[in-house]
Amino acid sequence: MSSPLLEQLQTRYAYPLLDADSYDHFVYGNENAVLFFCNDPVLFPESSDVAVILPELVKAFNGRLQAAVIAKSVERELQARFRFTGWPSLVFLRNGEYLGVITGIRNWQEYKQETAAILAAVPSQPPGFDLDKVCGGAH
C-alpha cells in the first residue's frame, strides 16, 4: 500500500492485510466479510476514496461486517476467483461464500443500498466474466 488513506485502514481501523496465509482464517472466521481490493492507488485513485468510505460503511452496518484489505500478492488470484473486472472493488462473503461485489466508486446512498441488498442475498457462485467488458468486444 502506498497511500496514507489505505495505510490507515490497518493502523487506525485495524483491518487485517490478507495474504495467502491469513485469507482462509479471516473469511471463514467471520460471518460477513467485506474484502477491499484496492490495486495500485496511483493507477486507481478511487481506491483512496473507497478507503475513506469503507470504515463508514462498516460502521453503518453496526458490526454486521468485518473488513479486510487484500494484499497485492494474492489480489489477482482472488480477482479471478470472484470474477470482477474493475478496481477498486469490495467483495462481500458470508462464511467464506460469495455474496456480491461493488466495483468502482458510488455515492453514499448507493453504497448503503447495494450493501443491504448484498447482505440479504443467499451465497452463490460469482457471476461469469462479461467478455465484452474484459476483451473490449474483440473476442
C-alpha positions in Angstrom: 0.0 0.0 0.0 1.4 3.4 -0.9 -1.4 5.7 0.2 -1.8 7.2 3.7 -5.6 6.6 3.4 -5.1 2.9 2.6 -2.5 2.6 5.4 -4.8 4.0 8.0 -7.2 1.1 7.3 -4.6 -1.0 9.1 -3.2 1.4 11.6 -6.4 3.3 12.7 -9.1 0.7 12.0 -7.0 -2.5 12.5 -8.3 -4.0 9.2 -6.0 -7.0 8.5 -4.0 -7.2 5.3 -4.9 -10.6 4.0 -2.3 -12.8 2.1 -2.2 -16.4 1.2 -1.5 -17.4 4.8 -4.2 -15.3 6.5 -7.1 -15.3 4.0 -8.9 -18.5 4.9 -8.7 -17.8 8.7 -10.3 -14.4 8.2 -13.0 -15.2 5.7 -14.1 -18.5 7.4 -13.8 -16.9 10.8 -16.2 -14.0 10.2 -19.9 -14.4 9.3 -20.0 -11.4 6.9 -16.7 -10.2 5.5 -16.0 -7.3 3.1 -12.7 -7.6 1.2 -11.2 -4.4 -0.2 -9.3 -4.9 -3.5 -7.5 -1.6 -4.0 -4.8 -2.5 -6.5 -2.4 0.4 -7.1 -3.8 3.7 -5.7 -1.7 5.6 -8.3 -3.3 3.8 -11.2 -6.7 3.7 -9.4 -7.1 6.9 -7.4 -10.7 5.9 -6.5 -9.1 3.4 -4.1 -8.3 6.3 -1.7 -12.0 7.3 -1.9 -13.1 3.8 -1.0 -10.5 3.7 1.8 -12.4 6.6 3.4 -15.9 5.1 2.7 -15.2 1.6 3.9 -14.9 2.4 7.6 -18.1 4.4 7.4 -19.9 1.5 5.6 -18.7 -0.9 8.3 -20.0 1.5 11.0 -23.3 1.9 9.2 -24.0 -1.8 9.4 -23.5 -1.9 13.1 -20.9 -4.7 13.4 -22.5 -7.0 10.8 -19.4 -6.6 8.6 -15.8 -7.4 9.2 -13.4 -5.6 6.8 -10.0 -6.6 5.5 -7.7 -5.4 2.8 -6.4 -7.8 0.2 -2.6 -7.9 -0.2 -1.1 -7.4 -3.7 0.4 -10.9 -3.6 -3.0 -12.5 -3.8 -5.1 -9.8 -5.4 -5.0 -11.2 -9.0 -5.7 -14.8 -7.9 -8.7 -13.7 -5.8 -9.9 -11.4 -8.6 -10.0 -14.4 -10.9 -11.9 -16.4 -8.2 -14.5 -13.7 -7.7 -14.6 -12.6 -11.3 -14.8 -8.9 -11.1 -13.2 -6.7 -13.7 -12.8 -3.2 -12.1 -10.8 -1.5 -9.4 -11.3 -0.8 -6.6 -13.8 -3.5 -5.6 -15.4 -4.5 -2.4 -16.2 -8.3 -2.3 -18.7 -9.5 0.2 -18.6 -13.0 1.7 -20.7 -14.9 4.2 -18.8 -17.7 6.0 -16.3 -17.6 3.0 -19.0 -17.9 0.4 -19.6 -15.2 -2.3 -22.5 -12.7 -1.8 -21.7 -9.9 -4.2 -19.3 -7.2 -5.3 -19.4 -3.4 -5.5 -16.9 -2.1 -8.1 -15.8 1.5 -8.5 -17.0 4.5 -6.6 -20.6 5.1 -5.7 -22.5 7.8 -3.8 -23.1 7.1 -0.1 -26.8 6.1 -0.6 -25.9 3.6 -3.3 -23.2 2.0 -1.1 -25.8 1.6 1.7 -28.5 0.2 -0.6 -26.2 -2.2 -2.5 -24.6 -3.4 0.7 -28.0 -4.0 2.3 -29.1 -6.0 -0.8 -25.9 -8.0 -0.9 -26.2 -8.9 2.8 -29.8 -10.0 2.2 -28.6 -12.3 -0.6 -28.1 -16.1 -0.4 -24.5 -17.1 -1.1 -23.9 -18.0 -4.8 -21.2 -18.5 -7.4 -19.6 -15.3 -8.6 -21.1 -14.2 -12.0 -19.3 -15.2 -15.1 -17.0 -12.7 -16.8 -18.6 -10.4 -19.3 -16.3 -11.0 -22.2 -17.3 -7.8 -23.9 -16.1 -5.8 -20.9 -12.9 -7.9 -20.5 -11.9 -8.0 -24.2 -13.5 -4.8 -25.3 -15.8 -6.6 -27.7 -12.9 -8.2 -29.5 -13.5 -11.9 -28.9 
